Amino acid sequence: MNVMMIISFIHMVVLVIKCILLQNVRFHYFCKKGDYYGYLVEFNFGNGKKDVVDISMKVYEAATTTTKSQLPPTLPIRLGQTLNFSVFYYKCMNST
């Protein structure tokens, strides 16, 4: 390992620790709740599906707002949340 890799690793560890100390629990709650409702959308039909899509969209938007204000854009946790939201949007919003 070279010095730059070690510095990058230490920097990432520091960022992860900062995230844990900040609003990480709240962020994970919103993300998991959004994922949960996203999965429910796949198994609901008719009017029930529209209601679940609306709830999931609100939860994902709350998670996105939280991450934008409190987490750096290159943190893997934030990137994962963004990916999950985009998958939800593609699968659920295009099919309603």
C-alpha positions as CSV (number, residue, x, y, z in Angstrom):
1,M,0.0,0.0,0.0
2,N,1.3,3.4,-0.8
3,V,0.9,6.5,1.3
4,M,-1.9,8.0,-0.7
5,M,-4.0,4.8,-0.3
6,I,-3.4,4.9,3.5
7,I,-4.4,8.6,3.6
8,S,-7.5,7.9,1.6
9,F,-8.5,5.1,3.8
10,I,-8.0,7.2,7.0
11,H,-10.0,10.0,5.4
12,M,-12.8,7.5,4.7
13,V,-12.7,6.2,8.2
14,V,-13.0,9.7,9.6
15,L,-16.0,10.5,7.3
16,V,-17.7,7.3,8.4
17,I,-17.2,8.2,12.1
18,K,-18.5,11.7,11.5
19,C,-21.6,10.2,9.9
20,I,-22.2,7.9,12.8
21,L,-21.9,10.7,15.2
22,L,-24.2,12.9,13.2
23,Q,-27.7,11.9,12.0
24,N,-26.8,8.5,10.8
25,V,-29.5,6.7,12.7
26,R,-32.2,9.0,11.4
27,F,-30.8,8.7,7.8
28,H,-30.8,4.9,8.0
29,Y,-34.3,4.9,9.3
30,F,-35.6,7.0,6.4
31,C,-33.7,4.8,3.9
32,K,-34.9,1.5,5.2
33,K,-38.5,2.9,5.5
34,G,-38.3,4.0,1.8
35,D,-37.0,0.7,0.8
36,Y,-39.7,-1.1,2.7
37,Y,-42.5,0.9,1.0
38,G,-40.7,0.5,-2.3
39,Y,-40.9,-3.3,-2.0
40,L,-44.6,-2.9,-1.0
41,V,-45.3,-1.0,-4.2
42,E,-44.2,-4.1,-6.2
43,F,-46.9,-6.2,-4.6
44,N,-49.8,-3.8,-4.5
45,F,-52.2,-3.1,-7.3
46,G,-54.9,-0.5,-8.0
47,N,-55.6,2.3,-5.6
48,G,-53.6,0.7,-2.8
49,K,-50.5,0.9,-5.0
50,K,-50.9,4.6,-5.6
51,D,-51.1,5.3,-1.8
52,V,-48.0,3.2,-1.1
53,V,-46.1,5.0,-4.0
54,D,-47.0,8.4,-2.5
55,I,-45.8,7.3,1.0
56,S,-42.6,5.9,-0.3
57,M,-41.9,9.0,-2.4
58,K,-42.3,11.2,0.6
59,V,-40.0,9.0,2.7
60,Y,-37.3,8.9,0.0
61,E,-37.5,12.7,-0.4
62,A,-37.0,13.1,3.4
63,A,-34.0,10.8,3.3
64,T,-32.6,12.7,0.3
65,T,-33.1,16.0,2.1
66,T,-31.3,14.6,5.2
67,T,-28.4,13.3,3.2
68,K,-27.9,16.4,1.2
69,S,-27.7,18.6,4.3
70,Q,-25.6,16.3,6.5
71,L,-23.5,13.9,4.5
72,P,-20.7,14.4,1.9
73,P,-21.7,13.5,-1.6
74,T,-18.9,10.9,-2.0
75,L,-19.8,8.8,1.0
76,P,-20.9,5.3,0.0
77,I,-23.9,5.4,2.3
78,R,-25.2,8.5,0.5
79,L,-24.5,7.0,-2.9
80,G,-26.4,3.8,-1.9
81,Q,-29.4,5.8,-0.8
82,T,-29.3,7.7,-4.1
83,L,-29.1,4.4,-6.0
84,N,-32.1,2.9,-4.1
85,F,-34.2,6.0,-4.8
86,S,-33.4,6.0,-8.5
87,V,-34.3,2.3,-8.7
88,F,-37.5,3.0,-6.9
89,Y,-38.3,5.8,-9.2
90,Y,-37.5,3.8,-12.3
91,K,-39.5,0.7,-11.2
92,C,-42.4,2.2,-9.4
93,M,-43.0,5.7,-10.9
94,N,-42.8,4.5,-14.5
95,S,-45.3,1.7,-13.9
96,T,-48.0,3.8,-12.3
